[in-house]
Amino acid sequence: MEHLALGIAITGLAMLSPCALAQSSSSMQSQGKVALPASEILSRIHQYDVNWDSPSQDSTGSMPIGNGQLAANVWVDEAGILHLLLARTDSWSEISRLLKIGEVTIKLTPNPFQNHFHQSLRLTNGTIEIGGNQTLLTIALDPNQPVLTIFGSSQTPVSAQVTLRSWRTTRREIKGEEANSAWTMMNGPVKLYESADHSVTSKTQATIYHRNEESCVDFTLGFQGLSPYKNLIGDPLLHRTFGAAVEGAGLVAKRQLTNAVGAELESKKPTKSIAIKIASECGIFNTSNAFLGHLNQQVRRSASPQKIKAESAAWWHRFWDRSYVFVTPRHGASDQTKSHCFHVTQSYILQRFMMACAGRGAYPFKFNGSLFTVAPHWFGLDFNPDWRRWGDGYWWQNTRLPYWAMVANGDFDEMEPLFHLYESILPLSIARTKLYYKAKGTYFPETVSFFGTYANSDYGWNRKPGQAPGDFDAEWWKYAWNQGLELVQMMLDRYNADPNQEFLTKELLPMARQVIEFFDSYFPRDASGHLKLTPDQVVETYRNGVTNDTPCIAGLHAVLPRLLALRHLSKTDKKLFSDLYKILPPVAIKNGQIMPAETFDPQRFNVENAEFYAIWPFRLFGIACGTGAIAAKTFHEREIKDNQGWQYDGQTAALAGLEEEAKKLLIEKVGNSNPHFRFPAMWGPNYDWLPDQTQGGNIMLTLQSMLLQVNNNGDVSLVGLGWPKDWDFQFKLYSISGDIVAAKCQDGSVTTRPLPPPGS
């Protein structure tokens, strides 16, 4: 195995193994700056813009855009009509489906796109440009308000016909396969209905909105034995109202739509200037009029199109300057290698862009399509754009992957919706833990609704007389306990990469205290006094005969010493963490490789290699830990060798120092874009739905792990360990050591520098 640029140490870290020091000595360079100036970062990002020179047939040819809160799929069809499919992270229906806001279409007459057309995603500014015959339109979003603008000019006067519509025209039953997108409520004895949307039109504005006059929350709490705890979450569905308003310079209302909810606006007269504004709002409102008042405030306080474009550019410039990764071919590389390097870098950049477009809303974006799902006609399903496979729940194994990638990127603002979700359901989870298991603290099930319950279909519709509230039916994760530990590990990484005292005291420690208290209070001790996890299972893979599953034992070994190393721990917390740490059993090792659990029946129920948890995300084994041989053997002896969706073999190979395996898996991952779709980062659907954010998250995590490896304590940091011999790189990434690491590999020679930590 050939290693290039092995084990470059980052200045200021406490230690590095002698082997790694010896390997790194010939590759280290001291000359030159390795951190790129902002102007060069933007110049390089620009090379990965997505450019099209022809219109699209339908929504499968759409581009994503967003400001973190409001997002859209954008395409121009072959008739020259511009489409914007609008979405938010908080537009939950009365049966807990995440609905689209609606669709805006813009038709210009005469059609400027008939003979000349280009459409470009301008990554550096977060905008889309659409050009035609002497016409140029820009689509931009206010980075701080849920407002989108379409503006531009035409040398020839054009008339605009702008339509705002919703397909939710009547109160309708959601049933059969369509109910798969209402996972919390599907397949039960209760018929599922969603109400019709509403339309309001003034002389110059069109508005649509959806309002929940019903809610499945009370029913769900009662069904799962949690009605006494309703006060802990309220009802986040009842009276939730969301929608959008459209207006524009020189536009007047023409007519209400007859085949959809919505209205059409048109130009008073042809014009050379185009300026259209779309504003959105969502929240719990006592009345529809209260909602409409807030929505109109959004419209009135929104900035001019030019200011929105300028503020969008400024926000995205700062975003791209936080971190970057560029993979380039080494001198003399083959055309295939050049292609691989381009697609790896573009995939990383586009995935990070999509995460930022959807990442600052009230709730985490969904792993199964984020905000960029479209009607699944390409999949042979005749459903509207509200449908997504696996529906509304947050499945931890899937949701976590793009959020893990945000740590090294320094995209901490995008992590907050995930942390806030679990913090918001923590009081209910504590109460449920006491009711179901007579234990203290909290556990989080694999799948939760956005208001903190199980999906009723997972809980089990066919309850038997006398069945205990805590006896639920979802055997695929009934005794899987690792979710809270990984959440704490992620919060620790976020804190160590960017120490923030408020985050530590208000978010990290309160969550860690409850998660650890569950393990301490619920599980017995064995004859020797060690903690014994039973009942237990190994994620969704092994269900029978399991004790001391590796994801949980590795998680406890990972988070407890890190928690104990925190300053200003209370005596109570320190004792809780210390006492449990002292009685942990070891991670199960047999014949030099990590096992899925201390004991387990080898019958498989899923395709996850759960023994990898000790390597990633808990970083107890690997090259940076001095246990590369164990990690490598564990990887080579894995039973399942699939490489799609949420499978994380890529970063595991990288952390084990297996550069060729990691490279091969990464190239396969970036080639997983759906052939029905035009945008390169429409991954999947794989196990989930499209664009598959688990796939995109794993692309980023594999590449990050190939570039920068840190042990779980953050005191060993290695750059470019086992980097492929025909690739170069330049990156700036955040490390849990507290450093921002900038590094460059050119023709096999590596330069690396720690930059000032965040906030210094």
LINTA-V157115 format. One record per helix or strand of 3 or more residues. SS is the DSSP state (H for helix, E for strand). FROM is the first residue (numbers start at 1). TO is the last residue. Records with the same first field share a line. If there is no record, write none. Layout:
SS: FROM-TO ; FROM-TO
//
This chain:
H: 18-24 ; 38-46 ; 59-61 ; 176-181 ; 217-223 ; 227-232 ; 288-301 ; 305-322 ; 335-358 ; 376-379 ; 396-409 ; 412-424 ; 426-437 ; 456-459 ; 483-497 ; 501-522 ; 550-564 ; 571-582 ; 610-614 ; 623-625 ; 628-636 ; 649-655 ; 659-670 ; 693-707
E: 50-52 ; 63-66 ; 70-76 ; 82-88 ; 102-109 ; 118-122 ; 127-132 ; 135-141 ; 147-166 ; 198-201 ; 205-211 ; 240-248 ; 251-256 ; 261-267 ; 271-284 ; 324-329 ; 547-549 ; 597-599 ; 708-710 ; 717-719 ; 727-734 ; 740-746 ; 749-755
//
